[in-house]
């Protein structure tokens, strides 16, 4: 694929005049049908007018993303849901309660789409994934534009999601016109994606992609279950569900037990450690080229989530032969991180 080359500007937002300039430039480009990298509370997104098929096509072009992978549509305000989606009557009350609680925020909901949403956004599927971001810069841009934005993560397809403007620049320099820099993202993991289905006596809430909003957060609204994990690369109903995803260029191995590791002569290894504790059994397995911790000494999952993609990217830049990842506690946000590690460690058949 031949990707157009641009001079990529990075505009800061740390002072009011700079923030206004960055927002105005982002809105100008979006109105002209271009794509712009914007911060959200989860990861940086590559945004385009969701109702403009030609603009959305530029997202796929810049990311080299296959068109069978659908995009999330971000709304300016939760009251505009009916612009892009139908709300089935049988789930309307539950949906209202959930959007009042979690929007704006890192929760994406799958709903039947309206015809106004181009098929390229939904990969031709009858559903659209919708959310409302809480990031103040993103909200300024989308409110000024007053149109829905399609905005997948601002990285090359399948690689590590960016949680900083510098990470976006590494991924997409020369492929897009503008990156709006608002510092590090709050959560560091992509939004939770769910679908709501009728049930008795409770609604069924299926977590299609785990993220910052956990099963514990959702259980007050219905019976929570997880979608079956995708094991092959093919069309999916929600983003981030392909078998091989979030992958560094360096081979990554999720080491469920320390005893499974036998270092090979002459190979250089780096360790992604959960908390850097010797008692966990990983630190002394070999002479690591580098050890980076997700939650140094604490083992706190929210802290680990914020650092997750940053640490993975830093280890990928070392040029070692293999990255070894310790497992995390598989509850709360740990479920999302373990899902991403399993996808990152899935290598496509050659």
C-alpha positions as CSV (number, residue, x, y, z in Angstrom):
1,X,0.0,0.0,0.0
2,X,1.3,3.5,-0.9
3,X,0.6,5.9,1.9
4,X,0.6,9.7,1.2
5,X,3.4,11.5,2.9
6,X,2.8,14.7,4.9
7,X,4.7,17.0,7.3
8,X,3.2,16.0,10.6
9,X,2.8,18.8,13.1
10,X,2.6,18.2,16.8
11,X,0.7,21.0,18.6
12,X,0.9,21.3,22.4
13,X,-2.1,22.2,24.7
14,X,-0.4,23.0,28.0
15,X,-1.3,26.7,27.9
16,X,-4.7,28.2,27.0
17,X,-3.5,30.1,23.8
18,X,-1.7,26.9,22.5
19,X,-4.8,24.8,23.4
20,X,-7.1,27.1,21.4
21,X,-4.7,27.0,18.5
22,X,-4.5,23.2,18.5
23,X,-8.3,22.8,18.7
24,X,-8.9,25.3,15.9
25,X,-6.4,23.6,13.6
26,X,-7.8,20.1,14.4
27,X,-11.3,21.3,13.7
28,X,-10.2,22.9,10.4
29,X,-8.6,19.8,9.2
30,X,-11.5,17.6,10.2
31,X,-13.9,19.8,8.3
32,X,-11.7,19.5,5.3
33,X,-12.0,15.7,5.4
34,X,-8.6,15.0,6.9
35,X,-7.6,12.8,9.8
36,X,-6.1,14.1,13.1
37,X,-4.6,12.3,16.1
38,X,-6.4,13.3,19.3
39,X,-6.0,12.4,22.9
40,X,-8.7,10.5,24.7
41,X,-8.8,9.3,28.3
42,X,-7.9,5.8,27.0
43,X,-5.4,6.0,24.2
44,X,-4.7,8.5,21.4
45,X,-7.2,8.1,18.6
46,X,-6.9,8.8,14.8
47,X,-10.1,10.8,14.2
48,X,-12.1,11.6,11.1
49,X,-15.7,12.7,10.5
50,X,-17.6,9.5,11.0
51,X,-20.3,10.5,8.5
52,X,-17.8,11.1,5.7
53,X,-16.8,7.8,4.0
54,X,-13.9,9.4,2.1
55,X,-12.5,10.9,5.3
56,X,-12.9,7.6,7.2
57,X,-11.1,5.8,4.3
58,X,-8.0,7.9,5.2
59,X,-7.9,6.4,8.7
60,X,-7.6,2.9,7.2
61,X,-5.0,4.2,4.7
62,X,-2.8,5.8,7.4
63,X,-3.1,2.9,9.8
64,X,-2.9,0.2,7.0
65,X,-5.9,-1.2,8.7
66,X,-8.0,-3.9,7.0
67,X,-11.5,-2.7,6.2
68,X,-13.1,-5.8,7.9
69,X,-12.1,-4.3,11.3
70,X,-14.9,-1.9,12.4
71,X,-14.3,1.5,14.1
72,X,-15.8,3.2,17.2
73,X,-17.9,6.3,16.7
74,X,-17.5,9.0,19.3
75,X,-20.4,11.4,19.9
76,X,-20.2,15.1,20.9
77,X,-22.8,14.4,23.6
78,X,-24.6,11.3,25.0
79,X,-28.0,12.9,24.0
80,X,-27.0,12.5,20.3
81,X,-27.0,8.7,20.4
82,X,-30.0,8.5,18.1
83,X,-28.1,10.3,15.4
84,X,-26.1,7.1,14.6
85,X,-27.8,4.2,16.4
86,X,-31.2,2.7,17.0
87,X,-32.2,1.9,20.6
88,X,-34.3,-1.3,20.9
89,X,-37.2,-0.6,23.2
90,X,-36.5,-3.7,25.3
91,X,-33.0,-2.4,26.4
92,X,-33.8,1.4,26.4
93,X,-34.1,1.8,30.2
94,X,-31.0,-0.2,31.0
95,X,-29.1,1.7,28.3
96,X,-30.2,5.1,29.7
97,X,-29.1,4.1,33.2
98,X,-25.7,3.0,31.9
99,X,-25.0,6.0,29.8
100,X,-26.0,8.3,32.7
101,X,-23.4,6.5,34.8
102,X,-20.5,5.8,32.4
103,X,-20.8,8.6,29.7
104,X,-18.6,10.5,29.2
105,X,-16.1,7.8,29.8
106,X,-14.3,4.6,28.6
107,X,-17.4,2.5,27.8
108,X,-18.3,1.6,24.2
109,X,-21.7,0.1,23.4
110,X,-22.7,-1.9,20.4
111,X,-26.1,-1.0,19.0
112,X,-28.0,-1.4,15.7
113,X,-26.7,1.3,13.3
114,X,-28.6,3.9,11.4
115,X,-28.2,4.3,7.6
116,X,-26.4,7.6,8.0
117,X,-23.3,5.7,9.2
118,X,-21.2,4.7,6.2
119,X,-20.6,0.9,5.9
120,X,-16.8,1.5,6.0
121,X,-17.1,2.6,9.6
122,X,-18.9,-0.6,10.7
123,X,-17.2,-3.0,8.3
124,X,-20.6,-3.6,6.7
125,X,-22.0,-4.9,9.9
126,X,-25.5,-4.0,11.1
127,X,-24.2,-2.7,14.5
128,X,-22.2,0.4,15.4
129,X,-19.8,0.8,18.4
130,X,-20.5,4.1,20.2
131,X,-19.0,6.0,23.0
132,X,-18.6,9.6,24.5
133,X,-15.0,10.5,25.5
134,X,-14.3,12.4,28.7
135,X,-11.0,13.9,27.6
136,X,-11.4,17.7,27.7
137,X,-9.3,18.3,24.6
138,X,-11.2,15.7,22.6
139,X,-14.5,17.1,23.8
140,X,-13.5,20.6,22.7
141,X,-12.7,19.4,19.3
142,X,-15.7,17.2,18.8
143,X,-18.1,19.9,20.2
144,X,-16.7,22.6,17.9
145,X,-17.0,20.2,14.9
146,X,-20.4,19.1,16.1
147,X,-20.2,15.8,14.2
148,X,-19.5,12.2,15.3
149,X,-15.9,11.2,15.0
150,X,-14.6,7.7,14.1
151,X,-11.4,7.3,16.1
152,X,-9.5,4.0,16.4
153,X,-6.1,4.0,18.2
154,X,-3.5,6.2,16.4
155,X,-1.0,3.5,15.5
156,X,-0.2,1.2,12.6
157,X,-2.7,-1.7,12.5
158,X,-2.0,-4.5,15.0
159,X,0.8,-2.7,16.8
160,X,1.1,-1.2,20.2
161,X,-1.5,1.4,21.1
162,X,-0.2,4.9,21.8
163,X,-0.7,6.6,25.1
164,X,1.4,9.7,24.3
165,X,1.8,12.1,21.4
166,X,5.4,10.9,20.9
167,X,4.2,7.4,20.5
168,X,1.8,8.5,17.8
169,X,4.6,10.3,16.0
170,X,6.7,7.2,16.1
171,X,3.8,5.3,14.5
172,X,2.4,7.8,12.0
173,X,5.0,10.5,11.3
174,X,4.5,11.6,7.7
175,X,1.2,9.8,7.4
176,X,-1.1,12.4,9.0
177,X,-1.1,16.2,9.2
178,X,-1.6,16.8,12.9
179,X,-1.1,15.3,16.3
180,X,-2.7,17.2,19.2
181,X,-0.5,16.7,22.3
182,X,-2.3,16.6,25.6
183,X,0.2,14.5,27.6
184,X,-0.3,11.0,28.8
185,X,-3.7,9.3,28.7
186,X,-5.5,8.8,32.0
187,X,-6.4,5.0,31.7
188,X,-3.9,3.7,29.2
189,X,-6.2,0.9,28.0
190,X,-8.8,1.0,25.2
191,X,-12.4,1.4,26.2
192,X,-14.5,-1.5,27.4
193,X,-16.9,-2.7,24.6
194,X,-20.2,-4.2,25.6
195,X,-23.5,-5.2,24.1
196,X,-26.8,-5.3,26.0
197,X,-29.4,-8.0,25.2
198,X,-32.8,-8.7,26.7
199,X,-33.0,-11.2,29.5
200,X,-35.2,-12.1,32.4
201,X,-35.2,-11.1,35.2
202,X,-32.0,-9.2,34.3
203,X,-30.5,-7.9,31.1
204,X,-27.5,-9.7,29.6
205,X,-24.4,-7.5,29.4
206,X,-21.7,-9.1,27.2
207,X,-18.2,-7.8,27.5
208,X,-16.9,-8.0,23.9
209,X,-13.6,-6.3,24.7
210,X,-12.4,-5.9,28.4
211,X,-11.1,-2.5,29.4
212,X,-11.2,0.1,32.2
213,X,-14.9,-0.4,32.9
214,X,-14.9,-3.8,34.6
215,X,-17.4,-6.6,35.1
216,X,-17.7,-5.4,38.8
217,X,-18.7,-2.0,37.5
218,X,-21.3,-3.4,35.2
219,X,-23.0,-6.0,37.3
220,X,-25.5,-3.6,38.8
221,X,-27.1,-3.3,35.4
222,X,-27.5,-6.9,34.4
223,X,-26.0,-10.4,34.3
224,X,-22.4,-9.9,33.0
225,X,-20.7,-12.4,30.7
226,X,-17.6,-12.4,28.4
227,X,-17.7,-12.9,24.7
228,X,-15.8,-15.9,23.4
229,X,-12.3,-14.9,22.6
230,X,-11.5,-14.6,18.9
231,X,-8.9,-17.1,17.8
232,X,-8.6,-16.4,14.1
233,X,-8.0,-13.2,12.1
234,X,-11.3,-12.5,10.4
235,X,-14.1,-10.0,10.5
236,X,-15.3,-9.2,14.0
237,X,-18.2,-7.2,15.4
238,X,-15.9,-4.9,17.5
239,X,-12.4,-3.4,17.3
240,X,-9.4,-5.1,18.9
241,X,-10.7,-8.6,18.7
242,X,-8.4,-10.2,16.1
243,X,-6.3,-13.1,17.4
244,X,-3.0,-11.2,16.8
245,X,-3.2,-7.6,18.0
246,X,-1.5,-5.0,20.1
247,X,1.8,-6.7,19.1
248,X,5.3,-5.3,19.4
249,X,7.7,-6.0,16.5
250,X,9.8,-8.0,19.0
251,X,8.4,-11.5,19.7
252,X,6.6,-11.5,23.0
253,X,5.9,-14.5,25.2
254,X,3.4,-14.5,28.1
255,X,5.1,-16.8,30.7
256,X,2.3,-18.2,32.8
257,X,4.8,-20.0,35.1
258,X,8.5,-19.2,35.8
259,X,9.3,-22.9,35.5
260,X,8.3,-22.8,31.8
261,X,11.3,-20.6,30.9
262,X,14.5,-22.0,29.6
263,X,16.8,-19.3,28.1
264,X,18.5,-20.1,24.9
265,X,22.2,-19.6,24.5
266,X,23.1,-16.3,22.9
267,X,19.6,-14.8,23.0
268,X,18.9,-11.4,24.7
269,X,15.7,-11.2,26.8
270,X,13.8,-8.3,28.4
271,X,11.2,-8.7,31.1
272,X,7.8,-7.0,31.6
273,X,7.4,-7.5,35.3
274,X,4.1,-6.9,37.1
275,X,5.6,-5.5,40.3
276,X,9.3,-6.4,40.3
277,X,9.2,-8.7,43.3
278,X,11.7,-11.5,43.6
279,X,9.2,-13.7,45.3
280,X,7.1,-13.8,42.1
281,X,9.9,-16.0,40.6
282,X,10.7,-14.1,37.4
283,X,13.5,-11.7,38.2
284,X,16.3,-14.3,38.6
285,X,15.4,-16.5,35.7
286,X,18.2,-15.1,33.5
287,X,20.4,-12.1,33.1
288,X,17.8,-9.8,31.6
289,X,18.8,-7.1,29.2
290,X,16.2,-4.9,30.8
291,X,13.4,-5.2,33.4
292,X,10.5,-2.8,33.4
293,X,7.8,-2.9,36.0
294,X,4.1,-2.1,35.5
295,X,3.3,-1.3,39.1
296,X,6.7,-1.1,41.0
297,X,6.4,-2.9,44.3
298,X,2.6,-2.3,44.6
299,X,0.9,-4.6,42.2
300,X,-1.9,-2.2,41.6
301,X,-3.8,-2.9,38.5
302,X,-4.9,0.7,37.6
303,X,-1.3,1.8,37.8
304,X,-0.2,-1.2,35.7
305,X,-2.9,-0.3,33.1
306,X,-1.6,3.3,32.8
307,X,1.9,2.1,32.2
308,X,1.0,-1.0,30.1
309,X,1.5,0.2,26.5
310,X,4.3,2.6,27.5
311,X,6.3,-0.2,29.0
312,X,5.6,-2.5,26.1
313,X,6.7,0.1,23.6
314,X,9.9,0.9,25.6
315,X,10.8,-2.8,25.7
316,X,10.1,-3.2,22.0
317,X,12.6,-0.4,21.3
318,X,15.5,-2.3,22.9
319,X,16.1,-4.6,20.0
320,X,16.2,-7.8,22.2
321,X,15.4,-11.2,20.8
322,X,12.3,-11.8,22.9
323,X,10.1,-10.0,25.5
324,X,9.0,-12.1,28.4
325,X,5.8,-10.9,30.1
326,X,4.8,-11.9,33.6
327,X,1.0,-12.7,34.1
328,X,-1.1,-10.2,36.0
329,X,-4.0,-10.9,38.5
330,X,-6.9,-11.8,36.2
331,X,-9.6,-9.7,37.8
332,X,-10.7,-6.1,37.3
333,X,-8.5,-4.3,34.8
334,X,-6.1,-7.3,34.9
335,X,-8.5,-9.2,32.6
336,X,-8.1,-6.5,29.9
337,X,-4.3,-6.5,30.2
338,X,-4.1,-10.3,30.1
339,X,-6.3,-10.4,27.0
340,X,-4.0,-7.9,25.3
341,X,-0.9,-9.9,26.3
342,X,-2.4,-13.0,24.9
343,X,-3.2,-11.2,21.6
344,X,0.2,-9.5,21.6
345,X,1.9,-12.9,21.9
346,X,-0.1,-14.5,19.1
347,X,2.2,-14.7,16.0
348,X,0.6,-14.9,12.6
349,X,1.5,-18.0,10.7
350,X,4.2,-17.4,8.1
